[in-house]
């Protein structure tokens, strides 16, 4: 009878295991305890996947025997694809292929822009190089989108969702970059265009009475340097009066490090904004949190470069809880100016980005003293707004939206030898703003969703020392406390055993 009960228990346990395996193959569930919900699909992703009405195929090209250090990337990507497939109700299918043993397949992938990565790994106590694939191709109808490198974390979801969105959307909204007043050309926005062209068609537009601005979902007026005719402001006003949305990045001041001079810029745009209650001051924002500049110094016969703090290049880390700025971590300005609003109360004005608590302003024109030793007394202001979002009756009829940033060059890469790679959040700020103006699909939140950056160099020295010694001493302290408690417990037990009436 006893053996029969054991047999029932064993069969019941086997049945439960089989049932759990069947359920796990059909349903996918995981708990996300990360601070930024890194492993929880965003609303934008869910909307995109659920809108798929024809089959989407994802072919993941991963090396079969990945090193343990990167094997987790394959696992994460597969789990992500399972979630996508479940949401799509069968319209998204996927497969994993290892190209390393197929020379013809490797050649085909090379033509698509997919190349293997070389990793240094340790095998049998030796450092060896290993060729691995971490890529995917998304296909929809006769179109395909290549993901040349699968990155871990939230970047994985963003890349996959935007690839699907780019394939399934038929008619992309049109964004116009206003030209004709010395603005940077489109090819000077290399990083921003790469993100914008996922969802939009982007083109240059020169204002005239023959241009139909109503075809644009949003216009962008960025860093003009020449005077803007009144007629052009008239065209922009008509666009806004009809519910059009506008992104403005304006330079009110400019600095020349070769001459060490900072000057005011006047184009008429500042007056047009002021008539709407939007004031961009002809001042330089200075901030204790700032970038460095290289200074050549002479010491005897030797010349060398040193890095010097330059508060005229502020690093912005204060952001509002707004779709445009939520999730951003740092914005690097190139001679920014304060932005304020004193307009109509029917307009909702939201400051998006602020300087630190140790900041200030300096009025142009001025001379840059590179060697100046800055002190706390130089920073007499706190949390100065440098960007705003506006929503309401900015014109005379329909509601519209506008974003104004007090730095025209913050998202400009430049061209030729002057081109530079920008801080990612500078690009995210601009692209998020245009998303909010033109097509708020929710990809704004997904673009800036990821691992929070907590650099140690921004922590005060006292706090650094405290954390360092805490990490070192806490384990030792816990062991000592455990030893004291255990010793005391043993003493108490020995004392009880010495009693005449002790019973174990």
C-alpha positions in Angstrom: 0.0 0.0 0.0 2.9 2.3 0.9 4.7 1.6 -2.4 1.4 2.3 -4.2 1.2 5.8 -2.6 4.8 6.5 -3.6 3.9 5.6 -7.2 0.9 7.9 -7.2 3.0 10.8 -5.9 5.7 10.1 -8.6 3.1 10.0 -11.4 1.5 13.2 -10.1 4.8 15.0 -10.0 5.7 13.9 -13.6 2.2 15.0 -14.7 2.7 18.5 -13.1 6.1 18.8 -14.8 4.6 17.9 -18.2 1.8 20.3 -17.7 4.1 23.1 -16.8 6.2 22.4 -20.0 3.1 22.5 -22.2 2.0 25.8 -20.6 5.4 27.4 -20.9 5.6 26.6 -24.6 2.3 28.4 -25.2 2.5 31.2 -22.7 5.4 33.5 -21.8 5.6 35.3 -18.4 8.4 37.0 -16.6 8.6 39.4 -13.7 10.5 42.7 -14.2 12.0 44.1 -11.1 14.4 46.6 -12.9 14.1 50.3 -11.9 13.3 51.3 -15.5 11.1 48.3 -16.5 13.8 47.3 -19.0 12.2 43.9 -19.7 8.6 45.1 -19.9 7.3 45.9 -23.4 6.3 49.5 -23.9 2.8 50.6 -25.0 4.3 51.7 -28.3 5.7 48.2 -29.0 2.4 46.6 -28.1 0.5 48.9 -30.5 3.0 48.3 -33.3 3.0 44.5 -33.0 -0.8 44.3 -32.6 -1.3 46.4 -35.8 0.6 43.9 -37.9 -1.9 42.6 -40.5 0.4 40.5 -42.7 3.2 38.1 -41.7 6.5 39.5 -40.4 9.5 37.2 -40.4 12.4 37.8 -38.1 15.5 35.7 -38.9 18.0 36.0 -36.1 21.6 35.2 -37.1 23.4 34.1 -33.9 26.5 31.9 -33.6 25.4 28.6 -32.0 28.3 28.3 -29.5 28.4 31.8 -28.2 30.8 32.6 -25.3 29.1 32.7 -21.9 29.7 36.5 -21.7 27.4 37.2 -24.7 25.2 34.2 -24.7 22.7 36.1 -22.5 22.1 38.5 -25.5 20.7 35.6 -27.6 18.5 34.4 -24.7 17.1 38.0 -24.2 16.4 38.4 -27.9 14.7 35.0 -28.1 12.5 35.9 -25.1 11.7 39.2 -26.7 10.7 37.5 -30.0 8.4 35.1 -28.0 6.6 38.1 -26.5 6.3 39.7 -29.9 4.9 36.5 -31.5 2.3 36.1 -28.7 1.2 39.7 -29.2 0.9 39.4 -32.9 -1.4 36.5 -32.8 0.6 34.5 -35.3 1.6 37.4 -37.6 5.2 37.4 -36.4 7.3 34.3 -36.8 11.0 33.9 -36.1 13.9 31.5 -36.5 17.5 31.3 -35.3 20.3 30.5 -37.8 24.0 30.0 -37.1 25.9 31.3 -40.2 29.4 30.3 -39.1 29.4 26.9 -40.9 27.8 28.2 -44.1 30.2 30.2 -46.3 27.5 31.0 -48.9 25.2 32.3 -46.2 28.0 34.5 -44.8 28.5 36.0 -48.2 24.8 36.8 -48.5 24.8 38.4 -45.1 27.8 40.5 -46.0 25.9 41.9 -49.0 23.1 42.9 -46.6 25.6 44.7 -44.4 25.9 42.0 -41.7 29.4 41.2 -40.6 30.7 39.0 -37.8 32.1 40.5 -34.7 35.5 39.6 -33.3 35.5 38.9 -29.5 38.3 38.2 -27.2 37.3 35.3 -24.9 39.2 33.0 -22.5 39.2 29.3 -23.3 41.3 26.8 -21.3 43.1 29.7 -19.5 44.1 31.3 -22.9 42.8 34.4 -24.6 41.5 33.6 -28.1 39.6 35.5 -30.7 36.2 34.2 -31.6 34.0 35.2 -34.6 30.4 35.6 -33.7 27.2 36.8 -35.3 24.7 38.9 -33.3 22.3 40.2 -36.0 18.8 39.9 -37.5 16.8 40.6 -40.6 13.2 41.6 -40.4 11.1 40.9 -43.5 7.6 42.2 -44.4 6.1 41.5 -47.8 8.9 42.4 -50.3 10.7 44.7 -47.9 13.4 44.0 -45.3 15.2 45.8 -42.5 18.6 44.8 -41.2 19.7 44.9 -37.6 23.4 44.5 -38.0 24.2 44.3 -34.3 21.7 43.2 -31.5 22.4 45.2 -28.4 21.3 44.1 -24.9 18.7 45.8 -22.8 16.1 48.3 -24.0 18.1 49.0 -27.2 17.0 45.6 -28.4 13.3 46.4 -28.1 13.7 49.9 -29.7 15.7 48.5 -32.7 13.2 45.7 -33.3 10.1 47.8 -32.9 11.3 50.7 -35.1 12.4 48.2 -37.7 8.9 46.7 -37.8 7.2 50.1 -37.7 9.4 51.3 -40.6 8.4 48.2 -42.7 4.6 48.2 -42.0 3.9 51.9 -42.4 2.9 52.9 -45.9 2.5 56.7 -45.9 5.1 58.4 -43.8 4.3 61.9 -42.4 6.4 64.7 -44.0 8.7 66.9 -41.9 10.1 70.2 -43.4 13.5 71.7 -42.4 13.3 75.4 -43.2 16.3 76.7 -45.3 17.3 80.0 -46.8 18.5 81.9 -43.7 21.9 80.3 -43.2 20.5 77.2 -41.4 22.5 74.0 -41.4 21.7 71.8 -44.4 20.0 68.4 -44.0 23.2 66.5 -44.3 24.5 68.2 -41.2 21.9 66.4 -39.1 23.4 62.9 -39.7 22.4 61.3 -36.4 19.0 63.0 -36.1 18.0 62.1 -39.7 18.9 58.4 -39.1 16.3 58.3 -36.4 13.7 60.6 -38.0 13.7 58.7 -41.3 12.3 55.6 -39.5 8.9 57.2 -39.3 9.0 60.3 -41.5 10.0 61.6 -44.9 12.3 64.6 -44.3 13.0 67.3 -46.8 14.3 70.9 -47.0 11.8 73.7 -47.6 12.4 77.3 -48.6 9.5 79.6 -47.6 7.6 81.3 -50.4 4.0 82.1 -51.5 4.1 79.0 -53.8 5.0 76.4 -51.1 2.1 74.6 -49.6 3.1 74.3 -45.9 0.0 72.4 -45.0 1.4 69.2 -46.4 4.0 69.1 -43.5 3.1 67.5 -40.2 5.8 69.8 -38.6 8.4 72.3 -39.6 11.8 72.8 -38.0 13.6 76.1 -37.9 17.1 75.5 -36.6 20.0 77.9 -36.1 19.3 80.7 -38.7 22.2 83.2 -38.9 20.8 85.6 -41.5 17.9 88.1 -41.1 14.5 86.5 -41.7 12.1 88.5 -43.9 8.7 89.5 -42.4 7.0 87.7 -45.3 8.6 84.4 -44.1 7.2 84.9 -40.6 3.8 85.5 -42.2 4.0 82.1 -43.9 5.0 80.4 -40.6 2.1 82.2 -38.8 -0.4 80.9 -41.3 1.0 77.4 -40.8 0.6 77.7 -37.0 -2.9 79.3 -37.4 -4.0 76.2 -39.3 -2.9 73.9 -36.5 0.7 73.4 -37.7 3.5 72.5 -35.3 6.9 74.1 -35.2 10.3 73.1 -33.7 12.7 76.0 -33.1 16.3 75.8 -32.0 17.7 79.3 -31.8 21.2 80.8 -31.3 20.9 84.2 -29.4 24.6 84.1 -28.7 27.7 82.5 -30.2 31.2 81.9 -29.0 34.4 81.9 -31.0 37.2 80.1 -29.1 39.8 81.2 -31.6 39.2 84.9 -30.7 37.9 84.2 -27.2 34.9 86.4 -27.9 31.2 85.8 -27.3 28.7 87.9 -29.3 24.9 88.4 -29.7 23.0 87.0 -32.8 20.0 88.8 -34.2 17.9 87.4 -37.0 14.4 88.6 -36.2 13.4 85.2 -34.9 13.9 86.3 -31.3 11.4 89.2 -31.9 8.8 86.9 -33.5 9.1 84.6 -30.5 8.8 87.5 -28.1 5.6 88.6 -29.7 4.2 85.2 -28.6 5.5 85.6 -25.1 8.6 83.4 -25.6 11.7 85.1 -24.5 15.1 83.8 -25.5 17.6 86.1 -23.8 20.8 87.4 -25.4 22.8 85.8 -22.6 25.2 82.9 -22.2 24.1 80.2 -19.7 27.0 79.2 -17.5 27.0 76.2 -15.3 29.2 74.5 -12.7 28.3 71.2 -14.5 30.1 71.8 -17.8 32.3 70.4 -20.5 36.0 71.0 -20.9 38.0 72.7 -23.6 41.6 72.0 -24.7 44.1 74.7 -23.9 47.7 74.8 -25.3 50.2 75.7 -22.6 53.9 76.5 -22.9 56.4 75.4 -20.3 60.0 76.1 -21.3 60.6 74.5 -24.7 57.6 72.2 -24.4 54.0 72.8 -25.5 51.2 70.6 -24.3 47.5 70.5 -24.1 45.4 70.5 -20.9 41.7 70.2 -20.4 40.1 73.2 -18.7 36.5 73.4 -17.4 34.5 75.8 -19.5 31.1 76.8 -17.9 29.9 78.3 -21.2 29.4 74.7 -22.4 26.8 73.5 -19.8 25.9 69.9 -19.3 22.2 69.8 -18.6 21.0 67.0 -16.3 17.7 68.4 -15.0 14.6 67.4 -17.1 10.9 67.6 -16.8 8.5 64.6 -16.6 7.3 65.2 -20.2 7.2 62.9 -23.2 10.0 64.9 -24.9 12.5 64.9 -22.0 11.5 61.9 -19.9 14.3 59.4 -19.8 17.0 61.8 -21.0 20.1 61.9 -18.8 22.4 64.6 -20.1 22.2 67.4 -22.7 25.4 69.2 -23.8 24.8 72.7 -25.0 27.1 74.8 -27.2 26.6 78.3 -25.9 23.0 78.1 -24.8 20.6 80.8 -23.7 17.8 81.0 -21.1 14.3 80.6 -22.3 11.3 82.0 -20.4 7.6 82.5 -21.1 5.3 85.4 -20.2 2.5 84.9 -22.7 -1.2 84.0 -22.7 -2.4 81.7 -20.0 -4.4 79.8 -22.6 -1.1 78.3 -23.7 0.3 75.4 -21.7 4.1 76.1 -21.3 6.3 73.3 -19.9 10.0 73.9 -19.2 11.7 70.8 -20.5 15.4 71.2 -19.4 17.1 73.1 -16.6 20.6 74.0 -15.6 22.0 72.8 -12.3 21.6 74.4 -8.9 24.9 76.2 -9.4 24.5 78.1 -12.6 24.2 81.7 -13.9 24.2 83.9 -17.0 26.6 86.3 -18.7 25.4 89.0 -21.1 26.9 89.2 -24.6 29.2 90.6 -25.9 32.0 89.3 -23.6 35.5 88.0 -23.5 36.2 84.4 -22.6 38.9 84.1 -20.0 39.9 80.5 -20.5 42.2 80.5 -17.5 39.7 81.9 -15.1 39.3 80.1 -11.8 35.6 79.7 -11.2 34.2 79.7 -7.7 30.7 79.2 -6.2 30.1 82.9 -6.1 30.1 82.9 -10.0 27.0 80.8 -10.0 24.2 82.8 -8.5 21.2 81.3 -10.2 19.6 77.9 -10.1 17.7 75.7 -12.5 17.5 78.1 -15.5 15.2 76.7 -18.2 16.9 76.3 -21.6 14.1 74.5 -23.5 10.2 74.8 -23.5 7.3 72.9 -24.9 4.1 75.0 -25.8 0.7 73.7 -26.5 -2.5 75.8 -27.2 -3.5 78.8 -29.3 -0.1 79.9 -30.4 -1.8 81.5 -33.4 -5.2 83.1 -33.9 -7.3 80.0 -34.6 -6.5 76.3 -34.1 -4.5 74.8 -31.3 -0.9 74.0 -32.2 2.3 72.9 -30.6 5.8 74.4 -30.5 9.1 73.5 -29.0 11.8 76.1 -28.4 15.4 75.3 -27.5 17.8 78.0 -26.5 20.7 76.5 -28.5 20.6 76.2 -32.3 23.5 73.8 -32.6 22.8 71.3 -29.9 21.8 68.6 -32.5 23.9 69.6 -35.5 26.7 67.2 -36.5 28.2 69.6 -39.0 29.8 68.5 -42.3 33.1 67.6 -43.8 36.1 67.8 -41.4 34.0 69.8 -38.9 31.5 66.9 -38.5 31.4 65.5 -35.0 29.6 62.7 -33.2 27.0 64.1 -30.8 26.0 63.1 -27.3 23.1 60.6 -27.9 20.7 62.5 -25.7 21.2 65.7 -27.8 19.8 63.7 -30.8 17.1 62.1 -28.7 15.9 65.5 -27.5 15.4 66.8 -31.0 13.9 63.6 -32.4 11.6 63.3 -29.4 10.4 66.8 -29.9 9.6 66.2 -33.5 7.8 63.0 -32.6 5.7 64.9 -30.1 4.9 67.6 -32.7 4.2 65.3 -35.6 3.2 61.8 -34.7 3.2 60.9 -31.0 3.2 57.1 -31.4 4.8 56.4 -28.1 8.3 55.6 -29.5 9.5 58.7 -27.6 9.4 56.7 -24.3 11.0 53.7 -26.0 13.8 55.6 -27.5 15.1 56.8 -24.1 14.2 53.6 -22.2 17.3 51.9 -21.0 20.0 51.5 -18.4 20.3 54.5 -16.2 23.7 56.1 -16.3 25.1 56.8 -12.9 28.7 58.0 -13.5 30.9 58.1 -10.4 32.6 61.3 -11.5 29.4 63.2 -10.8 29.3 62.0 -7.1 30.8 64.2 -4.5 34.2 63.1 -3.1 32.8 62.6 0.4 30.1 60.3 -0.9 32.5 58.4 -3.0 34.7 57.7 0.0 31.7 56.7 2.1 30.5 54.2 -0.6 34.1 52.8 -1.0 34.6 52.1 2.7 31.0 50.9 3.1 31.6 48.3 0.3 34.8 47.2 2.0 33.8 47.2 5.6 30.2 46.1 5.5 30.9 42.4 4.7 33.6 42.3 7.4 31.2 44.0 9.9 28.4 41.5 9.1 30.8 38.6 9.7 31.9 40.0 13.0 28.3 40.6 14.1 27.4 37.0 13.1 30.4 35.7 15.1 29.4 37.7 18.2 25.8 36.5 17.9 26.9 32.8 17.4 29.4 33.1 20.3 26.7 34.5 22.6 24.3 31.8 21.6 26.9 29.1 22.3 27.7 30.7 25.7 24.0 30.7 26.6 23.6 27.0 25.5 26.6 26.0 27.6 25.2 27.8 30.6 21.9 26.0 30.3 23.7 22.6 30.0 25.4 23.3 33.3 22.0 23.7 35.1 20.9 20.6 37.0 17.4 20.6 35.4 18.6 21.1 31.8 16.8 18.8 29.4 17.9 18.8 25.7 
